[in-house]
Amino acid sequence: MKQAITIMALGIMICTYAMDGNKAMANKRQAIQDTIPQYLFGSFMDDYGIQYTITDSLWIQLPNIRYHIIEWNAQQQYIIARNDTANKSDKGLYTRIDYMDFKNMEPYRWGFCLTVYDAFTDSVAIFATPADRLNPKKGCNGYPFSRMKKIGQ
């Protein structure tokens, strides 16, 4: 009987811990969403005609390239993501996506740069040399930032 009570108490503790963990994850996700500029979420087309869908946890380059977002740094304007294992190249590696706002470039409100897309760890991606936002026409490893416009509104 004593063993059954101990097992039951342990089960309750595990369930409570799991619920607290889920609540903490939900709070963390909400805090992240509160700091990320909302204009980055949705469906977009870049100036090369490529379409994207972006959420707080997933960056999809249509039709089937996926980046699983693991960190948003709204202050320094970059995202760290893990490349999906089903992507054709750089499977499971890490990507740093630098982004910036644009002024007077309607319909393009913002742009991005895949600063690094084949880092072996998230730390290597974080500490990669940032894109040059002062020179958006060549600041993405010698190329222009991809300009993004909202679609499907």
GROMACS elastic network, one bead per residue, 0.5 to 0.9 nm:
[ bonds ]
;  ai    aj funct       b0    kb
    1     4     6  0.51148   500
    1     5     6  0.63663   500
    1     6     6  0.86817   500
    2     5     6  0.52168   500
    2     6     6  0.62463   500
    2     7     6  0.86937   500
    3     6     6  0.50219   500
    3     7     6  0.61389   500
    3     8     6  0.85277   500
    4     7     6  0.50859   500
    4     8     6  0.60539   500
    4     9     6  0.85285   500
    5     9     6  0.60192   500
    5    10     6  0.84595   500
    6     9     6  0.50936   500
    6    10     6  0.60864   500
    6    11     6  0.85605   500
    7    10     6  0.50116   500
    7    11     6  0.61263   500
    7    12     6  0.86741   500
    8    11     6  0.50046   500
    8    12     6  0.62687   500
    8    13     6  0.86477   500
    9    12     6  0.50989   500
    9    13     6  0.61997   500
    9    14     6  0.86630   500
   10    13     6  0.50364   500
   10    14     6  0.61826   500
   10    15     6  0.86394   500
   11    14     6  0.51153   500
   11    15     6  0.61788   500
   11    16     6  0.85541   500
   12    15     6  0.51148   500
   12    16     6  0.60585   500
   12    17     6  0.84852   500
   13    16     6  0.50848   500
   13    17     6  0.60369   500
   13    18     6  0.85461   500
   14    17     6  0.50336   500
   14    18     6  0.60832   500
   14    19     6  0.85829   500
   15    18     6  0.50634   500
   15    19     6  0.61382   500
   15    20     6  0.85416   500
   16    19     6  0.51180   500
   16    20     6  0.60865   500
   16    21     6  0.84482   500
   17    20     6  0.50571   500
   17    21     6  0.59971   500
   17    22     6  0.85686   500
   18    22     6  0.61224   500
   18    23     6  0.85433   500
   19    22     6  0.50260   500
   19    23     6  0.61145   500
   19    24     6  0.85114   500
   20    24     6  0.60274   500
   20    25     6  0.85299   500
   21    25     6  0.61291   500
   21    26     6  0.85636   500
   22    25     6  0.50457   500
   22    26     6  0.61344   500
   22    27     6  0.85645   500
   23    26     6  0.50296   500
   23    27     6  0.61092   500
   23    28     6  0.85301   500
   24    27     6  0.50272   500
   24    28     6  0.60548   500
   24    29     6  0.85166   500
   25    28     6  0.50069   500
   25    29     6  0.60424   500
   25    30     6  0.85279   500
   26    29     6  0.50641   500
   26    30     6  0.61402   500
   26    31     6  0.85863   500
   27    30     6  0.50773   500
   27    31     6  0.61305   500
   27    32     6  0.85911   500
   28    31     6  0.50408   500
   28    32     6  0.61662   500
   28    33     6  0.86098   500
   29    32     6  0.50651   500
   29    33     6  0.61619   500
   29    34     6  0.85920   500
   29    56     6  0.80459   500
   29    57     6  0.89339   500
   30    33     6  0.50109   500
   30    34     6  0.60873   500
   30    35     6  0.87907   500
   31    34     6  0.50621   500
   31    35     6  0.65319   500
   31    36     6  0.88937   500
   32    35     6  0.53540   500
   32    36     6  0.62930   500
   32    56     6  0.77450   500
   32    71     6  0.87997   500
   32    72     6  0.72542   500
   33    36     6  0.52797   500
   33    37     6  0.80253   500
   33    38     6  0.79008   500
   33    56     6  0.65956   500
   34    37     6  0.78852   500
   34    38     6  0.84486   500
   35    38     6  0.86451   500
   35    72     6  0.86776   500
   35    73     6  0.86620   500
   35    74     6  0.64418   500
   35    75     6  0.87316   500
   36    39     6  0.85593   500
   36    40     6  0.76287   500
   36    41     6  0.88901   500
   36    56     6  0.80917   500
   36    72     6  0.73497   500
   36    73     6  0.81215   500
   36    74     6  0.57682   500
   37    40     6  0.59603   500
   37    41     6  0.80194   500
   37    74     6  0.75318   500
   38    41     6  0.56421   500
   38    42     6  0.86933   500
   39    42     6  0.76106   500
   39   109     6  0.83208   500
   39   110     6  0.85960   500
   39   150     6  0.85906   500
   40    43     6  0.89822   500
   40    54     6  0.69444   500
   40    55     6  0.79478   500
   40    56     6  0.88606   500
   40   110     6  0.82000   500
   41    44     6  0.87816   500
   41    53     6  0.75385   500
   41    54     6  0.50890   500
   41    55     6  0.52593   500
   41    56     6  0.72211   500
   42    52     6  0.81105   500
   42    53     6  0.56077   500
   42    54     6  0.53487   500
   42    55     6  0.66375   500
   42   150     6  0.72940   500
   42   151     6  0.81457   500
   42   152     6  0.87403   500
   43    51     6  0.72418   500
   43    52     6  0.56298   500
   43    54     6  0.65490   500
   43   149     6  0.85108   500
   43   150     6  0.59621   500
   43   151     6  0.55778   500
   43   152     6  0.67054   500
   43   153     6  0.86839   500
   44    50     6  0.82684   500
   44    51     6  0.55680   500
   44    52     6  0.51092   500
   44    53     6  0.63762   500
   44    54     6  0.81392   500
   44   148     6  0.60512   500
   44   149     6  0.53808   500
   44   151     6  0.51350   500
   44   152     6  0.80771   500
   45    48     6  0.78078   500
   45    49     6  0.57703   500
   45    50     6  0.54288   500
   45    52     6  0.61913   500
   45    53     6  0.89800   500
   45   147     6  0.82451   500
   45   148     6  0.56826   500
   45   149     6  0.55087   500
   45   150     6  0.65784   500
   45   151     6  0.65863   500
   46    49     6  0.54249   500
   46    50     6  0.54749   500
   46    51     6  0.65206   500
   46    52     6  0.80291   500
   46   108     6  0.83592   500
   46   111     6  0.81934   500
   46   146     6  0.59684   500
   46   147     6  0.52288   500
   46   149     6  0.62673   500
   46   150     6  0.88995   500
   47    50     6  0.74691   500
   47   108     6  0.84400   500
   47   146     6  0.64349   500
   47   147     6  0.55463   500
   47   148     6  0.66542   500
   47   149     6  0.79722   500
   48    51     6  0.89543   500
   48   146     6  0.77133   500
   48   147     6  0.84903   500
   50    61     6  0.72900   500
   50    62     6  0.70737   500
   51    60     6  0.84425   500
   51    61     6  0.61365   500
   51    62     6  0.54934   500
   51    63     6  0.79232   500
   51   151     6  0.87448   500
   52    59     6  0.72066   500
   52    60     6  0.54027   500
   52    62     6  0.55860   500
   52    63     6  0.83891   500
   53    58     6  0.79627   500
   53    59     6  0.61015   500
   53    60     6  0.51424   500
   53    61     6  0.67814   500
   53    62     6  0.75502   500
   54    57     6  0.78727   500
   54    58     6  0.58651   500
   54    60     6  0.62214   500
   54    61     6  0.86718   500
   55    58     6  0.52148   500
   55    59     6  0.64471   500
   55    60     6  0.87362   500
   55    69     6  0.87709   500
   56    59     6  0.81764   500
   56    69     6  0.71767   500
   56    72     6  0.83794   500
   57    67     6  0.85404   500
   57    68     6  0.59845   500
   57    70     6  0.69806   500
   57    71     6  0.86427   500
   57    81     6  0.87383   500
   58    66     6  0.70186   500
   58    67     6  0.58520   500
   58    69     6  0.53884   500
   58    70     6  0.88426   500
   58    81     6  0.82866   500
   59    65     6  0.83683   500
   59    66     6  0.58881   500
   59    67     6  0.50595   500
   59    68     6  0.65027   500
   59    69     6  0.69061   500
   59    81     6  0.83001   500
   60    63     6  0.77695   500
   60    64     6  0.69674   500
   60    65     6  0.57300   500
   60    67     6  0.63114   500
   60    68     6  0.86246   500
   61    64     6  0.63577   500
   61    65     6  0.50189   500
   61    66     6  0.63224   500
   61    67     6  0.83437   500
   62    65     6  0.62574   500
   62    66     6  0.83067   500
   64    86     6  0.84649   500
   64    87     6  0.71930   500
   64    88     6  0.89759   500
   65    83     6  0.82032   500
   65    84     6  0.73953   500
   65    86     6  0.79522   500
   65    87     6  0.54576   500
   65    88     6  0.77706   500
   66    82     6  0.85888   500
   66    83     6  0.62799   500
   66    84     6  0.53759   500
   66    85     6  0.87371   500
   66    86     6  0.81269   500
   66    87     6  0.67404   500
   67    80     6  0.88785   500
   67    81     6  0.54792   500
   67    82     6  0.55231   500
   67    84     6  0.56832   500
   67    87     6  0.88357   500
   67    94     6  0.84991   500
   67    95     6  0.77914   500
   68    80     6  0.84389   500
   68    81     6  0.50435   500
   68    82     6  0.50411   500
   68    83     6  0.62731   500
   68    84     6  0.66623   500
   69    72     6  0.75005   500
   69    79     6  0.68829   500
   69    80     6  0.59278   500
   69    82     6  0.64300   500
   69    83     6  0.87805   500
   70    79     6  0.77478   500
   70    80     6  0.57937   500
   70    81     6  0.52463   500
   70    82     6  0.70044   500
   70   122     6  0.87296   500
   71    78     6  0.84219   500
   71    79     6  0.57069   500
   71    80     6  0.50146   500
   71    81     6  0.68346   500
   72    75     6  0.89242   500
   72    77     6  0.78129   500
   72    78     6  0.62934   500
   72    80     6  0.65342   500
   72    81     6  0.89014   500
   73    76     6  0.56180   500
   73    77     6  0.55861   500
   73    78     6  0.52972   500
   73    79     6  0.61048   500
   73    80     6  0.82781   500
   74    78     6  0.65881   500
   74    79     6  0.81626   500
   75    78     6  0.81757   500
   76    98     6  0.84355   500
   76    99     6  0.89873   500
   77    97     6  0.85219   500
   77    98     6  0.59484   500
   77    99     6  0.55789   500
   77   100     6  0.66470   500
   78    96     6  0.67049   500
   78    97     6  0.54193   500
   78    99     6  0.59094   500
   78   100     6  0.86866   500
   78   112     6  0.89100   500
   78   126     6  0.86112   500
   78   130     6  0.85580   500
   79    95     6  0.80297   500
   79    96     6  0.57073   500
   79    97     6  0.50396   500
   79    98     6  0.64564   500
   79    99     6  0.81402   500
   79   126     6  0.85655   500
   80    94     6  0.70986   500
   80    95     6  0.57678   500
   80    97     6  0.64570   500
   80    98     6  0.88948   500
   80   122     6  0.68984   500
   80   125     6  0.68985   500
   80   126     6  0.67755   500
   81    93     6  0.85876   500
   81    94     6  0.56860   500
   81    95     6  0.52152   500
   81    96     6  0.65557   500
   81    97     6  0.79159   500
   81   117     6  0.89503   500
   81   122     6  0.76729   500
   81   125     6  0.87377   500
   82    85     6  0.88250   500
   82    91     6  0.85093   500
   82    92     6  0.60242   500
   82    93     6  0.58061   500
   82    95     6  0.62075   500
   82   121     6  0.88847   500
   82   122     6  0.76737   500
   83    86     6  0.84293   500
   83    87     6  0.70203   500
   83    89     6  0.88082   500
   83    90     6  0.68062   500
   83    91     6  0.56312   500
   83    93     6  0.53659   500
   83    94     6  0.57218   500
   83    95     6  0.67809   500
   83   117     6  0.80076   500
   83   118     6  0.84713   500
   84    87     6  0.54751   500
   84    90     6  0.84740   500
   84    91     6  0.58104   500
   84    92     6  0.55774   500
   84    93     6  0.80531   500
   85    88     6  0.83169   500
   85    89     6  0.87609   500
   85    90     6  0.81846   500
   85    93     6  0.84344   500
   86    89     6  0.84725   500
   86    91     6  0.65880   500
   86    92     6  0.84514   500
   87    90     6  0.70567   500
   87    91     6  0.55888   500
   87    92     6  0.83483   500
   88    91     6  0.69521   500
   89   118     6  0.89163   500
   90    93     6  0.56021   500
   90    94     6  0.81351   500
   90   117     6  0.72798   500
   90   118     6  0.56746   500
   90   119     6  0.87112   500
   91    94     6  0.86448   500
   91   118     6  0.84893   500
   92   118     6  0.87771   500
   92   120     6  0.85344   500
   93   117     6  0.73136   500
   93   118     6  0.53876   500
   93   119     6  0.56818   500
   93   120     6  0.54668   500
   93   121     6  0.68958   500
   93   122     6  0.82307   500
   94   116     6  0.78189   500
   94   117     6  0.59161   500
   94   118     6  0.56460   500
   94   120     6  0.62678   500
   94   121     6  0.60484   500
   94   122     6  0.56589   500
   94   123     6  0.89123   500
   94   124     6  0.82303   500
   94   125     6  0.62646   500
   95   114     6  0.69425   500
   95   115     6  0.74531   500
   95   116     6  0.53622   500
   95   118     6  0.61739   500
   95   119     6  0.64043   500
   95   122     6  0.76580   500
   95   125     6  0.59653   500
   95   126     6  0.86277   500
   96   113     6  0.82554   500
   96   114     6  0.60140   500
   96   115     6  0.55116   500
   96   116     6  0.52702   500
   96   117     6  0.63560   500
   96   118     6  0.89912   500
   96   119     6  0.84819   500
   96   122     6  0.84342   500
   96   125     6  0.53418   500
   96   126     6  0.65975   500
   96   128     6  0.77422   500
   96   130     6  0.86722   500
   97   112     6  0.64951   500
   97   113     6  0.55482   500
   97   115     6  0.57578   500
   97   116     6  0.73589   500
   97   117     6  0.82045   500
   97   131     6  0.88596   500
   98   111     6  0.84703   500
   98   112     6  0.55282   500
   98   113     6  0.51713   500
   98   114     6  0.65576   500
   98   115     6  0.63423   500
   98   130     6  0.69865   500
   98   131     6  0.63210   500
   98   133     6  0.88371   500
   98   140     6  0.88272   500
   99   110     6  0.71115   500
   99   111     6  0.55549   500
   99   113     6  0.62863   500
   99   114     6  0.88993   500
   99   131     6  0.84482   500
   99   133     6  0.83456   500
   99   145     6  0.81496   500
  100   109     6  0.88771   500
  100   110     6  0.56006   500
  100   111     6  0.55510   500
  100   112     6  0.64560   500
  100   113     6  0.89067   500
  100   133     6  0.69004   500
  100   136     6  0.87642   500
  100   145     6  0.86613   500
  101   109     6  0.61514   500
  101   111     6  0.65888   500
  102   105     6  0.62412   500
  102   106     6  0.84232   500
  102   108     6  0.70190   500
  102   109     6  0.52490   500
  102   111     6  0.71567   500
  102   147     6  0.85339   500
  103   106     6  0.78069   500
  103   108     6  0.85508   500
  103   109     6  0.70303   500
  103   110     6  0.83234   500
  104   107     6  0.86959   500
  104   108     6  0.83989   500
  104   109     6  0.82863   500
  105   108     6  0.53042   500
  105   109     6  0.66744   500
  105   110     6  0.86672   500
  106   109     6  0.62130   500
  106   149     6  0.80882   500
  107   148     6  0.81195   500
  107   149     6  0.56726   500
  107   150     6  0.78639   500
  108   111     6  0.75792   500
  108   147     6  0.58089   500
  108   148     6  0.52414   500
  108   150     6  0.78694   500
  109   147     6  0.75826   500
  109   148     6  0.64806   500
  109   149     6  0.62997   500
  109   150     6  0.82587   500
  110   146     6  0.84817   500
  110   147     6  0.59369   500
  110   148     6  0.55889   500
  110   149     6  0.74995   500
  111   136     6  0.86039   500
  111   145     6  0.55650   500
  111   146     6  0.51409   500
  111   148     6  0.53504   500
  111   149     6  0.87086   500
  112   115     6  0.87706   500
  112   140     6  0.84161   500
  112   144     6  0.89538   500
  112   145     6  0.52511   500
  112   146     6  0.53214   500
  112   147     6  0.67151   500
  112   148     6  0.77352   500
  113   116     6  0.85354   500
  113   131     6  0.68476   500
  113   139     6  0.83514   500
  113   140     6  0.55374   500
  113   141     6  0.84207   500
  113   143     6  0.88228   500
  113   144     6  0.79424   500
  113   145     6  0.52068   500
  113   146     6  0.64248   500
  114   117     6  0.61627   500
  114   131     6  0.85069   500
  114   140     6  0.73953   500
  114   141     6  0.87735   500
  114   145     6  0.86388   500
  115   125     6  0.83904   500
  115   128     6  0.74715   500
  115   129     6  0.76047   500
  115   130     6  0.66072   500
  115   131     6  0.60148   500
  115   140     6  0.64747   500
  115   141     6  0.70077   500
  116   119     6  0.65881   500
  116   125     6  0.63905   500
  116   128     6  0.69597   500
  116   129     6  0.86291   500
  117   125     6  0.78822   500
  118   121     6  0.88207   500
  118   125     6  0.82171   500
  119   122     6  0.69902   500
  119   123     6  0.84163   500
  119   124     6  0.58360   500
  119   125     6  0.55368   500
  119   128     6  0.88001   500
  120   123     6  0.84970   500
  120   124     6  0.67999   500
  120   125     6  0.79677   500
  121   124     6  0.53269   500
  121   125     6  0.66005   500
  121   126     6  0.88200   500
  122   125     6  0.50397   500
  122   126     6  0.61326   500
  122   127     6  0.87149   500
  123   127     6  0.61959   500
  123   128     6  0.85107   500
  124   127     6  0.53563   500
  124   128     6  0.61000   500
  125   128     6  0.52107   500
  125   129     6  0.87730   500
  126   129     6  0.85688   500
  126   130     6  0.88304   500
  127   130     6  0.80141   500
  129   132     6  0.88716   500
  130   133     6  0.84945   500
  130   140     6  0.86870   500
  131   134     6  0.89013   500
  131   135     6  0.88242   500
  131   136     6  0.83989   500
  131   139     6  0.54667   500
  131   140     6  0.53155   500
  131   141     6  0.70718   500
  131   145     6  0.87408   500
  132   135     6  0.56025   500
  132   136     6  0.65806   500
  132   138     6  0.77677   500
  132   140     6  0.65903   500
  132   141     6  0.83896   500
  133   136     6  0.53267   500
  133   137     6  0.89629   500
  133   139     6  0.61705   500
  133   140     6  0.84149   500
  133   145     6  0.86717   500
  134   137     6  0.89842   500
  134   139     6  0.73574   500
  135   138     6  0.57602   500
  135   139     6  0.50012   500
  135   140     6  0.85683   500
  135   144     6  0.82745   500
  136   140     6  0.70597   500
  136   143     6  0.81713   500
  136   144     6  0.55059   500
  136   145     6  0.55551   500
  136   146     6  0.89937   500
  137   140     6  0.77573   500
  137   142     6  0.81132   500
  137   143     6  0.63954   500
  137   145     6  0.64249   500
  138   141     6  0.69072   500
  138   145     6  0.74561   500
  139   142     6  0.57436   500
  139   143     6  0.62044   500
  139   144     6  0.60717   500
  139   145     6  0.69067   500
  140   144     6  0.55557   500
  140   145     6  0.57065   500
  140   146     6  0.87882   500
  141   144     6  0.81741   500
  143   146     6  0.88488   500
  144   147     6  0.84832   500
  150   153     6  0.73420   500
